[in-house]
Amino acid sequence: MTRSILHLDLDTFFVSVERLLDSRLNGKPILVGGTSDRGVVSACSYETRGFGVHSGMSMKMARRLCPEALVIRGDVGNYSKYSKMVTEIIAAQVPVLEKASIDEFYADMSGMDKFFGIYKYATEIRKKIIKETGLPISMGLSVNKVVSKVAAGEAKPNNQLKIDFGKEKSFLSPLSIRKIPMIGNKTYHTLVNLGVKKVATLQEMPVELLQNVFGKNGPEIWKRANGIDNRPVVPYSERKSISTERTFEKDSTDWRKMESILTAMTEKLAYQLRKQQKFTSVVAVKIRFSDFNTHSKQVKIPYTSGDHILIPRVIELFRQLYNRRLLIRLIGVRFGGLIQGSLQLNLFEDNLRMYRLYEAIDDLRMRYGADCVLRAGGVLNLN
């Protein structure tokens, strides 16, 4: 059976939500992100892109390029609310839904052509989203995830595109290599230095050469450039929290050791959040004393997945709980109130250097394991 994979991508999602909430923003150049000069552009309207503005750019530079742009800090709660509305509409219409991020969705519609014309049915889903939420959304339909995602990107703004079976390679070939998912800035510049700018050139390169240059990612890049992608659509489930605990072999009052362990725990959980493209709004710490009495304390915070925000909160909660210096048997950390999102949402935190640092560190962890980079305070008592 030929697969049919649908990709739906909300156009300039943060900007579109802001315009829904304030129609005076329609047609105006909009920047969403950290509002200080140290901030970063999380999203920008199409009106700003002609000036060379793009997401991930420093807000200072974006303002310089497009001085008439209106700058909005953004509200993650609003974005989460509208994302949930779209999720519920799609989930009610398709057999298998994967929520890839706060504004991107995959659906496996394979076999539905026995009952519906799949492209027509997918079109109806897209129209329903637009009608019921007021949000613009683009759509790509093909035999796999990578081609459908690229097709949705090519359909923007607020349009749709179907790539017929067998046409995947010819569809991709004239495009820039930047269009292929998993080709970021570093990979792009490496390929350009090899003389590769179009997907067609990438398609013709020996797999062995790409493997020599990019390691295990090389063959995957080649496959995606050739429109080959067997990844399944992973059913979406709303996980409410993630947590970790540590039971000591010997009960302890060494609060410095416990704080360093909590630091390492928090850092690992925050990495899990970013890896899963999630954000937390509730931080909780648990202590179990030697007499098995258990106490916990939690605090509500703005949505984040940043270590530099979460670690101080965890340590603060621990110090509030551990004020009697009794022997401790167990400590734990939990992040709750999770929502789906991309690293974009961290850009509201007004720290370009921190954003770049997380990108670099998480890339190292993906390559060499979660323990390859840890804060010194957490390393000392990790084991």
C-alpha positions in Angstrom: 0.0 0.0 0.0 1.3 3.4 -0.9 1.6 5.7 2.1 -0.1 9.1 2.2 1.5 11.5 4.7 0.0 14.9 5.4 2.0 17.8 6.8 0.2 20.9 8.1 2.2 24.0 9.1 0.7 27.1 10.6 2.0 30.2 8.8 4.0 32.7 10.8 2.1 31.2 13.8 3.0 33.7 16.6 2.4 36.7 14.3 -0.9 35.2 13.1 -2.2 34.7 16.7 -1.2 38.3 17.6 -3.2 39.5 14.5 -6.2 37.5 15.5 -6.1 39.2 18.9 -5.5 42.7 17.5 -6.7 43.3 13.9 -4.8 46.6 13.9 -1.6 44.6 13.3 -2.9 43.2 10.0 -0.6 44.1 7.1 2.0 45.7 9.3 5.6 44.5 9.8 5.7 42.5 13.0 8.6 41.1 15.0 7.9 38.6 17.9 10.6 37.8 20.4 12.8 39.3 23.1 12.2 43.0 23.2 15.5 44.2 24.4 18.6 44.7 22.2 19.9 41.4 23.6 16.7 39.7 22.5 16.2 37.4 19.5 13.6 37.4 16.8 11.3 34.3 17.4 9.0 35.0 14.5 8.5 37.7 11.9 5.8 38.6 9.5 6.2 38.3 5.7 6.3 42.1 5.5 9.7 42.1 7.3 11.4 39.5 5.2 11.9 41.7 2.2 14.3 43.7 4.5 16.4 40.6 5.2 14.8 39.8 8.6 14.5 36.2 9.7 13.9 34.2 12.9 16.9 33.6 15.1 18.3 37.1 14.2 19.2 39.5 17.0 16.4 41.9 17.7 18.9 44.8 17.4 19.8 43.8 13.9 16.2 43.2 12.9 15.2 46.7 14.1 18.1 48.2 12.2 17.0 46.4 9.0 13.3 47.2 9.4 13.0 50.2 11.7 9.2 50.5 11.1 8.5 47.0 12.5 6.3 46.6 15.6 8.0 44.5 18.3 5.8 42.2 20.4 7.2 40.1 23.2 4.6 37.4 22.7 2.5 35.3 25.0 3.2 31.5 25.1 -0.1 30.9 26.9 -2.0 32.3 23.9 0.1 30.4 21.4 -0.5 27.2 23.4 -4.3 27.8 23.4 -4.5 28.2 19.6 -2.2 25.3 19.0 -4.4 23.1 21.1 -7.5 24.2 19.1 -5.8 23.2 15.9 -4.6 19.9 17.4 -8.1 18.9 18.4 -9.5 19.7 15.0 -6.9 17.5 13.2 -7.1 14.7 15.8 -10.8 14.4 15.2 -10.4 13.9 11.5 -7.4 11.6 11.0 -6.4 8.0 12.1 -2.9 8.9 13.3 -1.7 12.4 14.4 1.8 13.5 15.3 2.4 16.9 16.8 5.9 17.8 15.7 5.9 21.2 17.4 3.5 23.9 18.6 2.7 24.8 14.9 3.5 21.7 12.8 1.5 18.5 12.5 1.8 15.2 10.6 -1.0 12.8 9.8 -0.8 9.3 8.3 -3.8 9.0 6.0 -2.7 5.8 4.3 -5.6 3.6 3.1 -8.1 6.3 3.4 -8.3 6.6 -0.4 -10.6 3.5 -0.2 -13.2 5.7 1.4 -12.2 9.3 0.5 -10.2 11.1 -2.1 -7.3 11.8 0.3 -6.2 15.1 -1.2 -9.8 16.4 -1.2 -10.3 15.2 2.4 -7.0 16.8 3.5 -8.1 20.1 1.8 -11.3 20.0 3.8 -9.3 19.6 7.0 -7.2 22.6 6.2 -10.3 24.7 5.3 -11.9 23.6 8.6 -8.9 24.8 10.6 -8.9 28.2 8.8 -12.7 28.6 9.3 -12.8 27.6 13.0 -9.6 29.3 14.2 -9.0 32.1 11.7 -5.4 31.0 11.4 -3.6 30.6 8.0 -2.1 27.2 7.5 -0.2 25.5 4.6 -0.4 21.9 3.6 1.8 19.3 1.9 0.8 15.8 0.9 3.1 13.0 -0.4 4.3 9.5 0.4 6.5 10.5 3.3 7.2 13.1 6.0 10.2 14.8 4.5 8.6 15.5 1.1 5.3 16.6 2.7 7.2 19.0 5.0 9.1 20.5 2.1 5.9 20.7 0.0 4.1 22.6 2.8 7.0 25.0 2.9 6.8 25.6 -0.8 3.0 26.1 -0.6 3.4 29.0 1.8 1.8 31.4 2.5 -1.6 29.8 3.3 -1.7 27.3 0.4 -1.3 23.6 -0.4 0.7 21.3 -2.6 0.4 17.6 -3.5 3.4 15.6 -4.7 2.3 12.6 -6.7 3.9 9.2 -6.1 7.2 8.8 -8.0 7.7 12.6 -8.4 9.5 13.1 -5.1 13.0 13.3 -6.5 12.1 15.6 -9.4 10.1 17.9 -7.0 13.1 18.3 -4.7 15.9 18.6 -7.3 15.6 22.3 -8.3 15.3 23.5 -4.7 18.0 25.0 -2.6 19.7 22.5 -0.2 18.4 24.8 2.6 15.0 23.4 2.0 15.9 19.9 3.2 15.1 19.3 6.8 18.2 18.5 9.0 20.4 20.8 6.9 21.1 23.7 9.3 23.5 26.6 8.9 26.7 24.5 9.7 25.8 21.7 7.3 24.7 24.2 4.7 28.0 26.1 4.7 30.0 22.8 4.6 28.0 21.8 1.5 28.4 25.2 -0.2 32.2 24.9 0.4 31.9 21.5 -1.5 30.2 23.4 -4.3 26.7 22.0 -3.5 23.9 24.6 -3.6 21.0 22.7 -5.2 19.4 19.5 -4.1 20.0 18.0 -7.6 23.7 18.1 -7.0 23.2 16.5 -3.6 21.1 13.7 -5.1 24.0 12.8 -7.5 26.7 12.8 -4.8 28.1 9.4 -3.7 26.7 8.4 -0.3 30.2 7.4 0.8 31.4 11.0 0.3 28.6 12.4 2.4 29.3 9.8 5.1 33.0 10.8 5.2 32.0 14.5 5.6 29.0 14.2 8.0 29.4 10.8 9.6 26.2 8.8 10.3 24.1 11.9 9.2 25.6 11.7 5.7 23.5 8.8 4.4 20.4 10.3 6.0 21.0 13.7 4.3 21.3 11.8 0.9 18.1 9.9 1.5 16.1 13.0 2.3 17.5 14.8 -0.7 16.3 11.9 -2.9 12.9 12.0 -1.3 13.4 8.7 0.7 12.0 8.7 4.2 10.5 5.7 6.0 10.0 7.3 9.3 6.5 6.5 10.8 4.0 9.1 12.0 4.3 8.8 15.8 0.9 9.0 17.5 0.6 12.2 19.6 0.1 11.9 23.3 -0.1 14.8 25.8 2.5 14.1 28.4 1.8 16.2 31.5 5.1 16.0 33.3 8.6 14.5 33.5 10.5 13.8 36.6 13.6 12.1 38.2 14.5 11.0 41.7 17.7 9.9 43.5 17.7 7.6 46.6 20.9 7.7 48.6 22.7 4.5 49.7 23.3 6.3 53.0 21.0 9.0 54.4 22.7 12.4 54.3 22.7 16.0 55.5 25.2 17.1 53.0 23.2 19.9 51.4 26.0 21.0 49.1 26.1 17.5 47.6 22.3 17.5 47.3 22.3 20.8 45.5 24.9 19.7 43.0 22.9 16.5 42.3 19.7 18.6 41.9 21.6 20.8 39.4 22.6 17.7 37.4 19.0 16.4 37.5 17.6 19.7 36.4 20.1 20.0 33.6 19.3 16.6 32.2 15.5 17.1 32.5 15.8 20.5 30.7 17.7 18.8 27.9 14.9 16.2 27.6 12.4 19.0 27.3 14.3 20.6 24.5 14.9 17.3 22.8 11.2 16.5 22.9 10.4 20.1 21.9 8.5 20.8 25.1 8.3 23.6 27.7 7.4 23.5 31.4 5.4 26.0 33.5 5.6 24.1 36.9 8.7 23.2 38.8 8.5 20.9 41.8 11.1 19.5 44.3 10.5 16.5 46.6 12.4 15.5 49.7 12.0 12.2 51.6 13.5 12.2 55.1 15.1 9.2 56.9 11.8 8.6 58.8 10.0 8.3 55.3 8.1 11.6 55.8 7.9 13.1 52.3 7.5 16.8 51.6 7.3 18.6 48.2 6.9 22.2 47.0 6.2 23.6 43.6 6.0 26.9 41.8 4.4 28.2 38.6 6.7 29.9 36.2 6.6 31.3 32.7 7.0 28.6 30.0 10.7 27.7 29.5 13.2 24.8 28.9 16.2 26.8 29.9 18.7 25.4 32.5 19.6 28.9 33.6 16.0 29.6 34.6 15.1 26.2 36.0 18.2 25.4 38.1 17.8 28.5 40.4 14.1 27.7 40.9 14.9 24.1 41.8 17.6 25.2 44.3 15.3 27.8 45.8 12.6 25.3 46.4 15.0 22.8 47.9 16.3 25.4 50.4 12.7 26.3 51.3 12.0 22.6 52.0 15.2 21.7 53.7 15.3 24.0 56.7 15.7 21.6 59.5 18.9 19.7 58.5 17.4 16.3 59.1 18.8 13.2 57.4 17.5 12.9 53.8 16.8 9.6 52.1 15.6 10.8 48.6 15.4 13.9 46.5 13.5 14.5 43.3 12.7 17.1 40.6 9.5 17.3 38.5 8.5 19.6 35.6 4.8 19.9 35.0 2.4 21.8 32.8 4.2 20.7 29.7 3.3 22.1 26.3 4.7 21.3 22.8 7.0 23.9 21.3 10.2 24.6 19.5 13.4 26.3 20.7 11.7 29.5 19.3 9.8 30.0 22.5 13.1 30.4 24.4 13.8 33.4 22.3 11.4 35.4 24.5 14.0 35.2 27.3 16.0 38.1 25.8 19.4 36.3 25.7 20.9 35.6 22.3 24.1 34.2 23.7 22.2 31.7 25.9 20.1 30.6 23.0 23.2 30.0 20.8 24.9 28.2 23.7 21.9 25.8 24.1 22.0 25.0 20.4 25.7 24.2 20.6 25.5 22.1 23.8 22.4 20.2 22.7 24.1 19.4 19.4 27.1 17.9 21.3 24.7 15.9 23.5 22.9 14.5 20.5 26.2 13.3 19.1 28.0 12.1 22.2 25.4 11.5 24.8 23.5 13.5 27.5 26.4 13.4 30.0 29.1 14.8 27.7 28.4 18.4 28.8 27.3 19.2 32.3 27.8 22.1 34.7 30.7 21.7 37.1 28.5 21.8 40.1 26.4 18.9 38.8 29.4 16.8 37.6 31.0 16.6 41.1 28.2 14.4 42.5 26.6 12.9 39.4 27.5 9.3 40.3 
